[in-house]
Amino acid sequence: MNVLSAVLLGLVQAVTEFLPVSSTAHLLVFGELLGQSLEDPRFRAFVDIIQSGTALAVVVYFRADLWRILRASLAGIAAGRPLATADARMGWLIVLGTVPAAVLGKLLEHRIEALGNWVIAGSLVFLGLVLLAAERLARHLRHLEEVGVRDASLIGLAQAWALVPGSSRSGCTLTAGMLLGFTREAAARFSFLLSVPILLGAGAYKLAKTLPVIRHDPPWIAATLVATAVSFLGGYLVIGWLLGWLRTRSTYLFVGWRLAAGVAIAVLIATGLLPAG
């Protein structure tokens, strides 16, 4: 792993983590095309660790909202009225929506890691079509303040579905939000807020698990640090761009992206340029 490849993969992570196109799928495929092997534990550790850069980008971008929600939630608990304000309720809704992915992620961790590139290709195409259906059928009438227990539960289940490689956490939650009648921007904002606990929790867990793999390998440590920094800076910019895009435009761009990527990966597997496993 050289510095140029690290920068490229950091950019791939930054661009695809928050767009509904699956960052894991793009990272693994681009990594293999750059000569990295999925069987190399150092590359797997690299992929896991650089995702912490984009997790930090979400926290920094939404720091004012997160701080307000945290203060309201703690104040509500202290006063014995945990649901007294809209911000306090949002805090508990985020917790509720986090539970499915946290539980299923731990239970199915090893099975998920064993899924291959055919699953990635199929997920890209299938959920691209689901996003297309959501774009065509959604009413886009509801706003962030209207998120309720049912909404948080269903969007949380959608976030759990994103554990399958190629699905896209942001894609699944954005699609679910749109199908529940929320505007694209409202669905995206709740998706970002909902991502914070799972991204930080998963990031810390993966960091503790994978850091020993590269701890004594200076070139891999340097490449991982570079890619993580690039993913943070790029991810911060992508969040703002995506919210602006969804405010006035549809998700058809991402539908086309997913379908093209899924077909491209299938072709690469069929021609032997990518392994099926």
C-alpha positions as CSV (number, residue, x, y, z in Angstrom):
1,M,0.0,0.0,0.0
2,N,1.7,3.2,-1.2
3,V,0.7,6.8,-0.3
4,L,-0.9,7.4,-3.7
5,S,-3.2,4.4,-3.3
6,A,-4.0,5.4,0.3
7,V,-5.1,8.9,-0.9
8,L,-7.2,7.4,-3.7
9,L,-8.9,4.9,-1.3
10,G,-9.4,7.7,1.3
11,L,-11.2,9.7,-1.4
12,V,-13.3,6.7,-2.4
13,Q,-14.3,6.3,1.3
14,A,-15.1,10.0,1.6
15,V,-17.3,10.1,-1.5
16,T,-19.1,6.8,-1.1
17,E,-19.7,6.7,2.7
18,F,-22.5,9.2,2.7
19,L,-23.8,8.9,-0.8
20,P,-26.3,6.0,-1.2
21,V,-23.9,3.9,-3.2
22,S,-22.1,1.7,-0.6
23,S,-18.6,2.6,0.6
24,T,-17.6,-0.9,1.5
25,A,-18.3,-2.2,-2.0
26,H,-16.3,0.6,-3.6
27,L,-13.4,0.3,-1.2
28,L,-13.0,-3.5,-1.6
29,V,-13.3,-3.4,-5.3
30,F,-11.0,-0.5,-5.8
31,G,-8.5,-2.0,-3.4
32,E,-8.5,-5.3,-5.4
33,L,-8.0,-3.4,-8.6
34,L,-5.1,-1.6,-7.0
35,G,-3.5,-4.9,-6.3
36,Q,-4.6,-5.5,-2.7
37,S,-6.0,-8.8,-1.6
38,L,-9.1,-9.3,0.5
39,E,-7.2,-12.2,2.1
40,D,-4.5,-9.8,3.4
41,P,-5.5,-8.9,7.0
42,R,-3.6,-5.6,6.7
43,F,-5.9,-4.5,3.9
44,R,-9.0,-5.5,5.8
45,A,-7.6,-3.5,8.8
46,F,-6.9,-0.5,6.6
47,V,-10.5,-0.6,5.2
48,D,-12.0,-0.8,8.7
49,I,-9.9,1.9,10.3
50,I,-10.2,4.6,7.6
51,Q,-14.0,4.5,8.0
52,S,-13.4,6.3,11.4
53,G,-12.4,9.4,9.4
54,T,-15.9,9.7,7.9
55,A,-17.5,8.9,11.2
56,L,-15.6,11.9,12.7
57,A,-16.7,14.0,9.8
58,V,-20.4,13.4,10.7
59,V,-19.8,14.4,14.4
60,V,-18.0,17.6,13.4
61,Y,-20.5,18.6,10.8
62,F,-23.5,18.1,13.0
63,R,-21.8,19.1,16.3
64,A,-24.3,21.8,17.1
65,D,-27.3,19.5,16.6
66,L,-25.7,16.6,18.5
67,W,-24.7,18.8,21.4
68,R,-28.2,20.3,21.6
69,I,-29.8,16.8,21.5
70,L,-27.4,15.4,24.1
71,R,-28.0,18.3,26.5
72,A,-31.8,18.1,26.1
73,S,-31.7,14.3,26.6
74,L,-29.6,14.6,29.8
75,A,-31.7,17.4,31.1
76,G,-34.9,15.4,30.5
77,I,-33.5,12.5,32.4
78,A,-32.4,14.7,35.3
79,A,-35.9,16.3,35.5
80,G,-37.7,13.0,35.3
81,R,-39.2,14.0,32.0
82,P,-37.1,12.3,29.3
83,L,-39.5,13.1,26.4
84,A,-40.3,16.7,27.4
85,T,-38.8,18.4,24.4
86,A,-38.4,17.7,20.7
87,D,-34.6,17.5,21.1
88,A,-34.9,15.1,24.0
89,R,-37.3,12.9,22.0
90,M,-34.9,12.9,19.1
91,G,-32.1,11.6,21.3
92,W,-34.2,8.6,22.3
93,L,-35.4,8.0,18.8
94,I,-31.7,7.8,17.7
95,V,-31.1,5.3,20.4
96,L,-34.1,3.3,19.3
97,G,-33.0,3.3,15.7
98,T,-29.5,2.2,16.6
99,V,-30.4,-1.0,18.4
100,P,-31.2,-3.2,15.4
101,A,-27.9,-2.6,13.6
102,A,-25.9,-2.9,16.9
103,V,-27.4,-6.2,17.9
104,L,-27.5,-7.8,14.4
105,G,-24.0,-6.5,13.6
106,K,-22.5,-8.3,16.6
107,L,-24.5,-11.5,16.1
108,L,-23.8,-11.8,12.3
109,E,-20.3,-10.3,12.3
110,H,-18.5,-13.4,11.0
111,R,-21.2,-14.3,8.5
112,I,-21.2,-10.8,7.0
113,E,-17.4,-10.8,6.6
114,A,-17.6,-14.1,4.6
115,L,-20.0,-12.6,2.0
116,G,-18.3,-12.2,-1.4
117,N,-18.3,-9.9,-4.4
118,W,-21.4,-11.5,-6.0
119,V,-23.4,-10.4,-3.0
120,I,-21.9,-6.9,-3.4
121,A,-23.0,-6.7,-7.0
122,G,-26.4,-8.1,-6.3
123,S,-27.0,-5.7,-3.4
124,L,-26.0,-2.7,-5.5
125,V,-28.5,-3.5,-8.2
126,F,-31.3,-4.7,-6.0
127,L,-31.3,-1.8,-3.6
128,G,-30.7,0.6,-6.5
129,L,-34.1,-0.6,-7.8
130,V,-35.6,-0.2,-4.4
131,L,-34.3,3.4,-4.2
132,L,-35.8,4.0,-7.7
133,A,-39.2,2.8,-6.5
134,A,-38.9,5.0,-3.4
135,E,-38.1,8.0,-5.6
136,R,-41.2,7.3,-7.8
137,L,-43.6,6.5,-5.0
138,A,-42.5,8.8,-2.1
139,R,-44.7,11.8,-1.2
140,H,-41.9,13.9,0.2
141,L,-44.2,15.7,2.6
142,R,-42.9,15.0,6.2
143,H,-40.1,16.9,8.0
144,L,-37.5,16.0,10.6
145,E,-39.6,17.2,13.5
146,E,-42.3,14.6,12.6
147,V,-40.1,11.5,13.1
148,G,-41.8,9.2,15.5
149,V,-41.2,5.8,17.2
150,R,-42.5,3.8,14.3
151,D,-40.3,5.8,11.9
152,A,-37.2,5.4,14.0
153,S,-37.8,1.7,14.3
154,L,-38.3,1.1,10.6
155,I,-35.4,3.3,9.6
156,G,-33.3,1.5,12.2
157,L,-34.2,-1.9,10.7
158,A,-33.2,-0.5,7.3
159,Q,-29.8,0.5,8.8
160,A,-29.4,-3.0,10.0
161,W,-30.0,-4.3,6.5
162,A,-27.1,-2.2,5.4
163,L,-24.8,-4.7,7.2
164,V,-24.9,-6.7,4.0
165,P,-21.9,-5.5,1.8
166,G,-23.0,-3.4,-1.2
167,S,-26.2,-2.2,0.5
168,S,-25.1,1.2,1.8
169,R,-26.1,2.4,5.2
170,S,-27.0,5.8,4.0
171,G,-28.8,4.3,1.0
172,C,-31.0,2.0,3.1
173,T,-31.9,4.7,5.6
174,L,-32.5,7.3,3.0
175,T,-34.8,4.9,1.0
176,A,-36.7,3.9,4.2
177,G,-37.2,7.6,5.1
178,M,-38.5,8.5,1.7
179,L,-40.9,5.5,1.7
180,L,-42.2,6.8,5.0
181,G,-43.1,10.1,3.4
182,F,-40.2,12.3,4.5
183,T,-38.6,14.8,2.2
184,R,-35.2,13.8,0.8
185,E,-33.4,16.3,3.0
186,A,-35.3,15.3,6.1
187,A,-34.6,11.6,5.5
188,A,-30.9,12.3,4.9
189,R,-30.6,14.5,8.0
190,F,-32.2,11.8,10.2
191,S,-29.9,9.2,8.5
192,F,-26.8,11.3,9.4
193,L,-27.9,11.7,13.0
194,L,-28.8,8.0,13.3
195,S,-25.4,7.1,11.9
196,V,-23.4,8.7,14.7
197,P,-23.8,6.0,17.5
198,I,-23.3,3.1,15.1
199,L,-20.4,4.6,13.2
200,L,-18.6,5.7,16.4
201,G,-19.3,2.4,18.1
202,A,-18.4,0.2,15.2
203,G,-15.3,2.4,14.6
204,A,-14.0,2.0,18.1
205,Y,-14.7,-1.7,18.0
206,K,-13.0,-2.2,14.7
207,L,-10.1,0.0,15.7
208,A,-9.4,-2.1,18.9
209,K,-9.8,-5.3,16.9
210,T,-7.7,-4.4,13.8
211,L,-5.1,-2.0,15.0
212,P,-2.8,-4.8,16.3
213,V,-2.7,-6.2,12.7
214,I,-0.7,-3.2,11.4
215,R,0.8,-1.9,14.7
216,H,4.3,-3.2,13.8
217,D,4.1,-2.4,10.0
218,P,5.1,1.3,9.5
219,P,4.2,1.5,5.8
220,W,0.7,0.3,6.5
221,I,0.4,2.6,9.5
222,A,1.4,5.6,7.4
223,A,-1.0,4.7,4.6
224,T,-3.8,4.2,7.0
225,L,-3.2,7.6,8.7
226,V,-3.1,9.3,5.3
227,A,-6.3,7.7,4.1
228,T,-8.1,8.4,7.3
229,A,-7.3,12.1,7.1
230,V,-8.4,12.2,3.5
231,S,-11.6,10.4,4.3
232,F,-12.4,12.9,7.1
233,L,-11.8,16.1,5.1
234,G,-13.5,14.7,2.0
235,G,-16.4,13.3,4.0
236,Y,-17.1,16.7,5.6
237,L,-17.4,18.3,2.2
238,V,-19.5,15.5,0.8
239,I,-22.1,15.8,3.7
240,G,-22.7,19.5,2.8
241,W,-22.9,18.7,-0.9
242,L,-25.3,15.9,-0.5
243,L,-27.7,17.8,1.7
244,G,-27.7,20.7,-0.8
245,W,-28.3,18.2,-3.7
246,L,-31.2,16.5,-2.0
247,R,-32.8,19.8,-1.1
248,T,-33.6,20.5,-4.8
249,R,-32.9,17.3,-6.8
250,S,-33.9,13.7,-7.0
251,T,-31.9,10.5,-6.2
252,Y,-31.9,9.3,-9.8
253,L,-28.1,10.0,-10.1
254,F,-27.4,7.5,-7.3
255,V,-29.8,5.0,-8.7
256,G,-27.9,5.0,-12.0
257,W,-24.6,4.9,-10.1
258,R,-25.6,1.8,-8.1
259,L,-26.9,0.0,-11.2
260,A,-23.8,0.8,-13.2
261,A,-21.5,-0.2,-10.4
262,G,-23.3,-3.5,-9.8
263,V,-23.2,-4.5,-13.4
264,A,-19.5,-3.5,-13.7
265,I,-18.6,-5.6,-10.7
266,A,-20.6,-8.6,-12.1
267,V,-18.7,-8.2,-15.4
268,L,-15.3,-8.0,-13.6
269,I,-16.2,-11.2,-11.7
270,A,-17.4,-13.0,-14.8
271,T,-14.2,-12.1,-16.7
272,G,-11.9,-13.2,-13.8
273,L,-10.6,-9.7,-13.0
274,L,-12.3,-9.9,-9.6
275,P,-12.6,-13.0,-7.4
276,A,-16.1,-14.2,-6.7
277,G,-15.4,-14.8,-3.0
